[in-house]
Amino acid sequence: MKTSSSPFREVSLHVNGEIKPVLIKPSDTLLYILRVKLGLTGSKPGCLNGDCGACTVNVDGMAMKSCLMFAIEAPGKRIITIEGLKGTPIQHAFIKEFAFQCGYCTSGFIMNCYSLVENYPDANDELITEMLESNICRCTGYQEIENAVKSVLSSNKNLEK
Amino acid sequence: MLSFDFDYHAPSTLKEAVSIYQILERQGKQPLFYGGGTEVLTLGRLNLVYSDALIDIKNIPECRVQMLTDKHLVLGAALTLTALTERNLFPLLSKTARGVADHTARNKITLGGNICGEIFYREAVLPFLLTDSYAVIAGNEIRTVSFDEVFNQFLQLGKGEFLVQLITNRNDLRLPQFHIKRRKQWNIGYPLVTVASIKKAGTVRIAISGLCPFPFRSKKLEEALNNNDISIESRINEAIQHVPSPILHDVEGSDEYRIFVLKNTLQDVLESYQGGES
């Protein structure tokens, strides 16, 4: 069993397709490391308690609230933040459907919706509702967000035909 | 952000995990086993949980098992609730797990973490209280114990022990069942009461969460509910007498209101079985 007197550990995180060496403490959340150590401020601090979803990122293909994950758990996993999405259909759909108002929750919602359309191409209304309940929009722009998700799912299905 | 630092250990075997715990304890530390870590973060922020050495059990293969054998379902404690619900090998567990937190959080919350947590609700406990289930616990030795016996308000773990697996009789997985989570309003937030039920050998079994500061199953409450000689209303009134105390009385709902909701929910359960629904 290795022990160290220093609380810091040097690890490599795989973020947005790049390997990033970073010095972390085991008690650091992934959100803190992304924002403060790596400068990726698109993931937003909201409740810091796993309730609001503003900090949602993608870890190994799954939506993940980065305030609920210790950064020390992240080495070896592929992390995508909002900065790592470049012109994906869900981003275009958010613009087209005007699925944002103040915008604070938007990056978290997009990351959750990105996971939704990637992992559940046949998602029904029940699953869409269930997944969107993971995030909170205090401007209450939920209908437009739902429309954005459905438009991507629908266009993906049309592409398959 | 937590107000305390901790060492992090990620053993790859049960033996290593137990050994690390013992070494850390001899060093005067307060080690804690964990799977998902969500409660360490949320309750740690409030200084309601503290540890200076976390032992992450996610890398232990036995803790990640999700396997159906001829006779049993074996579920590792480090499986996420999402992993369980997506394979849906235990439908009642899937239903109760889908009521925990939200979809994204369930990508992190583990079965063992929910069962061994501090939070009142711990709804993943309910299906195991109702069925013929066992807990596999690692410590100085590996022991397999009846879940009904080892869970009394909390999972009764000895110092240095942790939950490895839950084993459930395969015959119990597809029994007629009922699950309902009643909240004060909307579909999100903490429950006023959650009731899970199965019907086995003609007898209704009930396990309840959200009513008391712990999930429970009461044999006396069930006896009253299964007394077919009296009306459903009388059965429920008798059953309520066997609810343990204390009953939660907080911002989600008063104790009186929770009992009111429980009565209606029990009526729904009994009528559902009478109607042949499952």
Interface residues (C-beta under 8 A of the other chain):
Chain A: M1 T3 S4 P7 R9 K25 P26 S27 D28 T29 Y32 L48 N49 G50 G53 T56 M62 A63 M64 K65 C67 L68 M69 F70 I72 E73 N112 T129 E130 M131 E133 S134 N135
Chain B: M1 L2 F4 D5 F6 D7 Y8 H9 S19 I20 I23 G36 G37 T38 L41 T42 R45 L54 D56 K58 T82 R98 A101 D102 H103 T104 A105 N107 K108 N187 I188
